[in-house]
Amino acid sequence: MKNWLSTLKTLIWKDLLQEWRSKDMLTAMLAFAILSIFIFNYAMELDPRQRAELAPGILWVVITFSGTLGLNRSFVAEQEQGSFDALVMAVPGLGSIWLAKQISNFLMMLVLIVIVLPIYSLLYNQNLFIPGLILTLILGAWSFSAAGTLLASMTAQTRMRDLLLPVLLFPILMPVNMAVVKAGTGIMTGAALASYQVWLSVLLVYGIIMTTISLLVFDYVILE
Amino acid sequence: MRIELQGVSKAYGRLSVLKNCNLVLESGQLLCLLGSNGAGKTTLLRVASGLLSADQGKLLIDKEEWSLKSPEWRRMCALVAHKTFLYQNLSGLENLHFFSRLYQRNLTEKDLRERLAEAGLARAGDKQVRAYSRGMQQRLTIARALLSDPDVLILDEPFTGLDKDGSAMLVHMLTGLKGRGAMILMTTHDPQAALAVTDGFVRLNRGVLGAVNWVNGRGWKEIEESLYAQGTPEGQAA
């Protein structure tokens, strides 16, 4: 277990250091996210009630689309010089490769959320720093990166990865998308917890199931 | 130690790339795999290193059957392939540090710098790999592969990109590895460069592996004649 954790830490350190130096993922994600928020802001004239109802939806669309760009970039370093093979040979449990990449992608999503929330709040004159909404986005980001990292590891080996990843990912993410938007809208409009609690449970369960499945099938995905 | 690959076959769809290949390697031996482009050399090396599933075949280590896909087997092997397996945004030292930690080798910075110096990269250790020339990357690739002190070293065209000094360094490293009992399987298009350390040559022709031609002090011309005069061993053709 100690070795497993040490391997995990080493893999995450490598991913973060690579990203810090190259800024491949963050640049693509942030540029897209900020542009999208501006476009939504100019495209829609909303009154305060509509803003509260639509904010979680707009925010989640921006986060998932930007996140998909990041996911596509997340395996580039491994593909560039074939270092994924070296990881497979060096790491005893291949699940740790997936988990490390998943945690790195999740951290990138958190950075994205941390930057996007104040910009959105400023442009729409709306306070989004509500603990319930932030928790919903964090749960959504975990589920998104869990499913996305597994699919990105498969599509990274194909020539059409930029197209293939969203086509495969978004149908699988339907429960997450619905849950984030429904729970977020409930929180933003001040509805009772009981009315959206089920959606938070969906997010939690989806995240656990997707994490477990990914850990179980990653060996097969990589070696077959 | 003795490892045996028995009856290894691999097809991509209807294209049969490896046909019932058998290979034996013993401690301290270096076998050189020859064959034209598309003969199946890289596929055989990837199957042997556990990175690619074989359709058929088994691995025996000291007559005990092992799975070619087992993590234990993969960790016994080290592979130098066409791609460098290096992270371009990390320095040479950081790459070695990263892989040494994955292998739980706990090598200190001093140890790693010594490895870099052995590979002729003492002064380039802190530069990012993307600033390295092809030859420097190949030197670092070899140093990376040797970090785990592997029992089995698999090399796919390791002389690619190396200058005269680099080739001499590689031959020196291979001699050292053989001396400590490692088994080495290597492909090359320049068999004469490897002759000094090679124990035997084996030819892969359209997925069919021939018998081993042992060097036994013979010159390359003589080996080449017997290697190419040799027909396909009976029972190996598909």
Interface residues (C-beta under 8 A of the other chain):
Chain A: N3 S6 T7 T10 L11 W13 K14 L17 Q18 R21 S22 A77 E80 Q81 G82 S83 D85 A86 L87 V88 M89 A90 V91 P92 G93 L94 L223 E224
Chain B: S49 G50 L51 S53 K69 P71 E72 R74 R75 C77 A78 L79 A81 H82 K83 T84 F85 L86 Y87 Q88 N89 L90 E94 F98 F99 R101 L102 Y103 Q104 Q128 R144 S148
